[in-house]
């Protein structure tokens, strides 16, 4: 059984329905696979969220940039940081080990690391399709006399 993911307005997790998911844009199948396959192949890495004491926010940002130079700071407000880490060259065990070792020194209260969401993959695939076809003429409706 294959589920074609057409909308972001899904209230029940998709994995309850199917082992494979397809993402479509403009009526064309963009990708097909299991949830984990789609996340591994099309995901944009890991999202690390860090809560630290506000006075140490700059130190935490410098620490993350030094350890993961390819990382991208997505959000920094007070002591709450969201950092996008690339999948390549990073193991989750090393990230957790490093964070646990430096947690007290940097006044980090808590942190989490997660994979890219299926929703974000959907948005990225549709945006990529739209960008590739932005100069294409819109299909016209046939008019009947």
BELZI-V82141 format. One record per residue. N is the residue number from 1. NEAR is the number of other ideal C-beta (glycine too) atoms within 8 Angstrom. D_FIRST is the distance of its C-alpha to the first C-alpha in Angstrom with 2 decimals. Layout:
n:N near:NEAR d_first:D_FIRST
n:N near:NEAR d_first:D_FIRST
This chain:
n:1 near:6 d_first:0.00
n:2 near:8 d_first:3.81
n:3 near:10 d_first:6.73
n:4 near:9 d_first:10.01
n:5 near:12 d_first:12.85
n:6 near:4 d_first:15.70
n:7 near:5 d_first:18.14
n:8 near:6 d_first:20.08
n:9 near:4 d_first:20.63
n:10 near:8 d_first:17.79
n:11 near:3 d_first:19.42
n:12 near:6 d_first:16.71
n:13 near:5 d_first:15.51
n:14 near:12 d_first:12.10
n:15 near:6 d_first:11.36
n:16 near:5 d_first:11.42
n:17 near:7 d_first:8.13
n:18 near:9 d_first:5.91
n:19 near:4 d_first:7.20
n:20 near:10 d_first:7.29
n:21 near:15 d_first:9.21
n:22 near:12 d_first:11.06
n:23 near:15 d_first:14.61
n:24 near:11 d_first:16.42
n:25 near:10 d_first:20.18
n:26 near:6 d_first:22.10
n:27 near:4 d_first:19.22
n:28 near:7 d_first:18.60
n:29 near:8 d_first:15.77
n:30 near:10 d_first:17.71
n:31 near:10 d_first:15.49
n:32 near:8 d_first:12.06
n:33 near:8 d_first:11.48
n:34 near:8 d_first:11.42
n:35 near:9 d_first:13.79
n:36 near:6 d_first:16.58
n:37 near:8 d_first:16.27
n:38 near:15 d_first:16.60
n:39 near:12 d_first:19.44
n:40 near:7 d_first:21.20
n:41 near:8 d_first:21.08
n:42 near:8 d_first:21.59
n:43 near:12 d_first:23.17
n:44 near:6 d_first:26.90
n:45 near:10 d_first:27.99
n:46 near:13 d_first:28.93
n:47 near:13 d_first:30.50
n:48 near:14 d_first:33.55
n:49 near:12 d_first:35.18
n:50 near:13 d_first:38.73
n:51 near:10 d_first:41.16
n:52 near:13 d_first:44.75
n:53 near:8 d_first:48.21
n:54 near:7 d_first:48.93
n:55 near:5 d_first:52.05
n:56 near:12 d_first:50.07
n:57 near:13 d_first:47.34
n:58 near:6 d_first:49.00
n:59 near:8 d_first:49.39
n:60 near:14 d_first:45.71
n:61 near:11 d_first:44.75
n:62 near:8 d_first:47.20
n:63 near:10 d_first:45.90
n:64 near:14 d_first:42.27
n:65 near:10 d_first:43.43
n:66 near:6 d_first:45.59
n:67 near:6 d_first:42.88
n:68 near:10 d_first:40.03
n:69 near:5 d_first:41.72
n:70 near:7 d_first:38.46
n:71 near:11 d_first:37.36
n:72 near:6 d_first:37.35
n:73 near:12 d_first:38.83
n:74 near:7 d_first:36.68
n:75 near:7 d_first:38.71
n:76 near:8 d_first:41.99
n:77 near:4 d_first:43.58
n:78 near:5 d_first:46.25
n:79 near:11 d_first:44.96
n:80 near:10 d_first:41.23
n:81 near:16 d_first:39.66
n:82 near:12 d_first:36.22
n:83 near:14 d_first:35.95
n:84 near:13 d_first:33.21
n:85 near:14 d_first:33.33
n:86 near:10 d_first:32.00
n:87 near:8 d_first:29.54
n:88 near:4 d_first:31.63
n:89 near:4 d_first:34.56
n:90 near:12 d_first:33.87
n:91 near:5 d_first:32.75
n:92 near:8 d_first:31.94
n:93 near:6 d_first:34.41
n:94 near:8 d_first:37.20
n:95 near:13 d_first:36.54
n:96 near:9 d_first:36.64
n:97 near:8 d_first:39.71
n:98 near:9 d_first:41.52
n:99 near:10 d_first:40.83
n:100 near:7 d_first:42.00
n:101 near:6 d_first:45.12
n:102 near:10 d_first:46.10
n:103 near:9 d_first:44.99
n:104 near:6 d_first:48.50
n:105 near:5 d_first:50.37
n:106 near:11 d_first:48.37
n:107 near:9 d_first:48.30
n:108 near:14 d_first:44.49
n:109 near:7 d_first:43.58
n:110 near:6 d_first:39.83
n:111 near:10 d_first:37.04
n:112 near:6 d_first:33.30
n:113 near:11 d_first:31.05
n:114 near:7 d_first:27.40
n:115 near:7 d_first:24.82
n:116 near:10 d_first:24.14
n:117 near:7 d_first:21.85
n:118 near:11 d_first:18.52
n:119 near:7 d_first:20.47
n:120 near:10 d_first:23.17
n:121 near:14 d_first:20.92
n:122 near:11 d_first:19.64
n:123 near:9 d_first:23.32
n:124 near:10 d_first:24.50
n:125 near:13 d_first:22.10
n:126 near:11 d_first:22.98
n:127 near:8 d_first:26.64
n:128 near:8 d_first:26.72
n:129 near:12 d_first:25.35
n:130 near:9 d_first:27.91
n:131 near:7 d_first:30.68
n:132 near:6 d_first:30.05
n:133 near:8 d_first:30.16
n:134 near:6 d_first:32.81
n:135 near:3 d_first:35.42
n:136 near:5 d_first:33.27
n:137 near:3 d_first:34.46
n:138 near:4 d_first:32.38
n:139 near:4 d_first:31.14
n:140 near:4 d_first:33.60
n:141 near:4 d_first:33.01
n:142 near:4 d_first:34.80
n:143 near:4 d_first:37.69
n:144 near:3 d_first:38.76
n:145 near:2 d_first:42.55
